[in-house]
Amino acid sequence: MWVPPLVLTVAVLGYPLFVAPARGVLVIGLAALVLCALGLVVRSGALVTAGGVLALGQYALALWLAAAPPRLAGAVLFGVGLVLLVETADFSRRVRGATLGPGLVASQVRYWVGFAGLAGSAALFAAGLATAASAVVRLPWAPAFAAGGAAAALVAVTIALRRREIP
Amino acid sequence: MTPRLTPLALSVVSLAASGLVLAIFTGRPELIVAVVPLVFGLFRRRFLASSDWQIARVLSADQAFEGERVVVTITVSAEGNVPTLELFEPLPPSLRLVAGSNRGFFTLTRDQSVKWTYEVECRRRGRASLGVVQARLWDRSGLHAVESAARASGPLRVYPRRIQLRRLPRPRRTQTSVGNYVASSVGQGIEPGDIREFAPGDRIRHVNWRASLRFRKLFVTQYHQERNADVILMLDTLSEAGAAPETTLDASVRAAASLAGAYLARKDRVGLIEYGGPFRWVRPGSGRGQRERLLEALLRAEVVFSYVRGDVGLVPRRVLPPQALVIAITPLVDPHFEKAVVDLAARGFDLVILSPSPIPLVRRTMPTSPSVDLACRLWALERRARAASLQRLGLRVLEWDPRQPLELALAAFNPVRRRMMG
């Protein structure tokens, strides 16, 4: 079960290079690849997450270097790939060494395909909504993002930490 | 049961937060869009019902000997849809997984059942309880999970491994029932003894024709009776040394089981006394039923600390018959057991001490170093001195290295016993 997360890792880390084929992007991508691969080998979710964070950094750097008009479809694919990467890596970690029942992998793959479609559609819908809204109402984008992002991150982390975790 | 967030949820939150922070710094909307699938997955919550499934466990055998393998089959059935069910069966230390996995993941639809099989090896005697199966019900994303446990009966009795023995310590005295030992008294039997003059009532088939022709008088051949014996196995459960499943008590129990099996096969009556401070015993008996009783008693044998130190005089006569051969199995670690043995010898019991040496078993658990070597040598000297002091009291001590076959230790014993009988 280590092949799907590895393929997704390569895809997610390859996309920023497609956006901006620069040396810095490649270096960060390689570091992220090492972290993700190590996380898959030693079955560490934390390492895969760290690799994912680096992948986001790599993508941000690529976007900053490219300075091109927004490519929302690519961003949706990148986001879906990232979430599938952490989910498949986690699934691979959980099932390693265990007996797998009939139909488990097939149903999980079906779920991931369905989720990718749904999440992608939701992201495209949200992006379209935001584009339409921005045409109508002019908002000071950066401060709004800052406030909204910080609030969402804080709320989400608080929710996550308030509940007892399952190892 | 309330679903709880898993570490994956924290990972997703961290990624989303990182994406948002990077979006603020770079001012690129793509990063916000990339974060949307992460947040979408996080807030897509599934309701997990923990009671929609049942398990049933079947073992290929409910009794096994040490070293044997048992196949465990678990049937998981569901009344409703179960997205991902993780089952984990913690194995007791006496069992070791040899094939398959004791952890399984299943997805079940309504009224579906799946079978899950794995194989365990019985490492140590005892009652291994495969009782509770830990369960974790995951949603498909792996972001939420519910933990529960299911109970399914799975008792497994692991009996001590039996070693085939051909030579056994011969009892000095025999009993009245028919057995395999040639007694000194004459009567019914197949072992020829003396010849004597014919007397009215003698059977014609016992007439010794060669002697009769030679002396021109009728002589008959007398036969030795074949009798059984009472054998009492006295097990020292005051202390043990070494690491499970290779402690001195494990070795002693295996030796006791092997000796019991071998003596019972010779039609002897075998009893067991477990001395762990207070006495516990199984009265002497013969047959397969007695074998089961002895194995059950040996299954329970363990070291339990007690301030009570029983006196062998308190053991009833029917448990410790005066004519019995007593085989004391002890690592000679606790002096109280030695005292009990000396007490028995003073009462005139036919006594043999079989001593599984704790030194190789303890040494196996320790790293090799000169100080360990020295300590083991000193310990060996001390054991030799103890054995010598017991031998001076007329007791025969059989030193047994549990890594070696038991028969080696017993073989060294028999010639001496024959001389004693002679």
HADDOCK unambig.tbl for C-alpha pairs under 7 A between the chains (distance, minus, plus):
assign (segid A and resid 49 and name CA) (segid B and resid 11 and name CA) 5.67 0.50 0.50
assign (segid A and resid 52 and name CA) (segid B and resid 15 and name CA) 6.74 0.50 0.50
assign (segid A and resid 53 and name CA) (segid B and resid 15 and name CA) 5.79 0.50 0.50
assign (segid A and resid 53 and name CA) (segid B and resid 18 and name CA) 6.45 0.50 0.50
assign (segid A and resid 56 and name CA) (segid B and resid 19 and name CA) 6.24 0.50 0.50
assign (segid A and resid 60 and name CA) (segid B and resid 22 and name CA) 6.59 0.50 0.50
assign (segid A and resid 60 and name CA) (segid B and resid 26 and name CA) 6.85 0.50 0.50
assign (segid A and resid 64 and name CA) (segid B and resid 26 and name CA) 6.52 0.50 0.50
assign (segid A and resid 70 and name CA) (segid B and resid 29 and name CA) 6.95 0.50 0.50
assign (segid A and resid 70 and name CA) (segid B and resid 30 and name CA) 6.36 0.50 0.50
assign (segid A and resid 71 and name CA) (segid B and resid 30 and name CA) 6.73 0.50 0.50
assign (segid A and resid 72 and name CA) (segid B and resid 30 and name CA) 5.74 0.50 0.50
assign (segid A and resid 72 and name CA) (segid B and resid 33 and name CA) 6.84 0.50 0.50
assign (segid A and resid 75 and name CA) (segid B and resid 30 and name CA) 5.16 0.50 0.50
assign (segid A and resid 75 and name CA) (segid B and resid 31 and name CA) 6.76 0.50 0.50
assign (segid A and resid 75 and name CA) (segid B and resid 33 and name CA) 5.99 0.50 0.50
assign (segid A and resid 75 and name CA) (segid B and resid 34 and name CA) 4.96 0.50 0.50
assign (segid A and resid 76 and name CA) (segid B and resid 33 and name CA) 6.01 0.50 0.50
assign (segid A and resid 76 and name CA) (segid B and resid 34 and name CA) 5.20 0.50 0.50
assign (segid A and resid 78 and name CA) (segid B and resid 34 and name CA) 6.07 0.50 0.50
assign (segid A and resid 79 and name CA) (segid B and resid 34 and name CA) 3.93 0.50 0.50
assign (segid A and resid 79 and name CA) (segid B and resid 35 and name CA) 5.85 0.50 0.50
assign (segid A and resid 79 and name CA) (segid B and resid 37 and name CA) 5.77 0.50 0.50
assign (segid A and resid 79 and name CA) (segid B and resid 38 and name CA) 6.82 0.50 0.50
assign (segid A and resid 80 and name CA) (segid B and resid 37 and name CA) 5.64 0.50 0.50
assign (segid A and resid 83 and name CA) (segid B and resid 37 and name CA) 6.87 0.50 0.50
assign (segid A and resid 83 and name CA) (segid B and resid 38 and name CA) 5.62 0.50 0.50
assign (segid A and resid 87 and name CA) (segid B and resid 141 and name CA) 6.63 0.50 0.50
assign (segid A and resid 90 and name CA) (segid B and resid 8 and name CA) 6.88 0.50 0.50
assign (segid A and resid 95 and name CA) (segid B and resid 105 and name CA) 6.90 0.50 0.50
assign (segid A and resid 97 and name CA) (segid B and resid 101 and name CA) 6.89 0.50 0.50
assign (segid A and resid 98 and name CA) (segid B and resid 101 and name CA) 5.57 0.50 0.50
assign (segid A and resid 98 and name CA) (segid B and resid 103 and name CA) 4.92 0.50 0.50
assign (segid A and resid 98 and name CA) (segid B and resid 104 and name CA) 4.93 0.50 0.50
assign (segid A and resid 98 and name CA) (segid B and resid 105 and name CA) 6.82 0.50 0.50
assign (segid A and resid 99 and name CA) (segid B and resid 100 and name CA) 6.99 0.50 0.50
assign (segid A and resid 99 and name CA) (segid B and resid 101 and name CA) 5.79 0.50 0.50
assign (segid A and resid 99 and name CA) (segid B and resid 103 and name CA) 6.21 0.50 0.50
assign (segid A and resid 99 and name CA) (segid B and resid 104 and name CA) 4.33 0.50 0.50
assign (segid A and resid 99 and name CA) (segid B and resid 105 and name CA) 6.18 0.50 0.50
assign (segid A and resid 100 and name CA) (segid B and resid 104 and name CA) 5.77 0.50 0.50
assign (segid A and resid 100 and name CA) (segid B and resid 105 and name CA) 4.99 0.50 0.50
assign (segid A and resid 100 and name CA) (segid B and resid 106 and name CA) 6.19 0.50 0.50
assign (segid A and resid 101 and name CA) (segid B and resid 105 and name CA) 5.81 0.50 0.50
assign (segid A and resid 101 and name CA) (segid B and resid 106 and name CA) 4.47 0.50 0.50
assign (segid A and resid 101 and name CA) (segid B and resid 107 and name CA) 6.67 0.50 0.50
assign (segid A and resid 103 and name CA) (segid B and resid 107 and name CA) 6.90 0.50 0.50
assign (segid A and resid 104 and name CA) (segid B and resid 106 and name CA) 5.96 0.50 0.50
assign (segid A and resid 104 and name CA) (segid B and resid 107 and name CA) 5.31 0.50 0.50
assign (segid A and resid 108 and name CA) (segid B and resid 140 and name CA) 6.71 0.50 0.50
assign (segid A and resid 111 and name CA) (segid B and resid 140 and name CA) 6.96 0.50 0.50
assign (segid A and resid 119 and name CA) (segid B and resid 37 and name CA) 4.96 0.50 0.50
assign (segid A and resid 119 and name CA) (segid B and resid 40 and name CA) 6.37 0.50 0.50
assign (segid A and resid 120 and name CA) (segid B and resid 37 and name CA) 6.60 0.50 0.50
assign (segid A and resid 123 and name CA) (segid B and resid 33 and name CA) 6.04 0.50 0.50
assign (segid A and resid 123 and name CA) (segid B and resid 36 and name CA) 5.43 0.50 0.50
assign (segid A and resid 123 and name CA) (segid B and resid 37 and name CA) 6.20 0.50 0.50
assign (segid A and resid 127 and name CA) (segid B and resid 33 and name CA) 6.40 0.50 0.50
assign (segid A and resid 142 and name CA) (segid B and resid 24 and name CA) 6.17 0.50 0.50
assign (segid A and resid 142 and name CA) (segid B and resid 27 and name CA) 6.50 0.50 0.50
assign (segid A and resid 145 and name CA) (segid B and resid 24 and name CA) 6.27 0.50 0.50
assign (segid A and resid 146 and name CA) (segid B and resid 24 and name CA) 5.64 0.50 0.50
assign (segid A and resid 149 and name CA) (segid B and resid 20 and name CA) 5.32 0.50 0.50
assign (segid A and resid 149 and name CA) (segid B and resid 21 and name CA) 6.96 0.50 0.50
assign (segid A and resid 153 and name CA) (segid B and resid 13 and name CA) 6.97 0.50 0.50
assign (segid A and resid 153 and name CA) (segid B and resid 17 and name CA) 4.93 0.50 0.50
assign (segid A and resid 156 and name CA) (segid B and resid 13 and name CA) 6.26 0.50 0.50
assign (segid A and resid 157 and name CA) (segid B and resid 13 and name CA) 6.31 0.50 0.50
assign (segid A and resid 160 and name CA) (segid B and resid 5 and name CA) 6.54 0.50 0.50
assign (segid A and resid 160 and name CA) (segid B and resid 9 and name CA) 6.94 0.50 0.50
assign (segid A and resid 160 and name CA) (segid B and resid 10 and name CA) 6.08 0.50 0.50
assign (segid A and resid 163 and name CA) (segid B and resid 4 and name CA) 6.43 0.50 0.50
assign (segid A and resid 163 and name CA) (segid B and resid 5 and name CA) 6.59 0.50 0.50
assign (segid A and resid 164 and name CA) (segid B and resid 4 and name CA) 6.70 0.50 0.50
assign (segid A and resid 165 and name CA) (segid B and resid 4 and name CA) 6.54 0.50 0.50
assign (segid A and resid 165 and name CA) (segid B and resid 5 and name CA) 5.84 0.50 0.50
assign (segid A and resid 165 and name CA) (segid B and resid 6 and name CA) 5.33 0.50 0.50
assign (segid A and resid 165 and name CA) (segid B and resid 7 and name CA) 6.44 0.50 0.50
assign (segid A and resid 166 and name CA) (segid B and resid 5 and name CA) 6.91 0.50 0.50
assign (segid A and resid 166 and name CA) (segid B and resid 6 and name CA) 5.02 0.50 0.50
assign (segid A and resid 166 and name CA) (segid B and resid 7 and name CA) 6.71 0.50 0.50
assign (segid A and resid 167 and name CA) (segid B and resid 6 and name CA) 6.91 0.50 0.50
assign (segid A and resid 167 and name CA) (segid B and resid 7 and name CA) 6.72 0.50 0.50
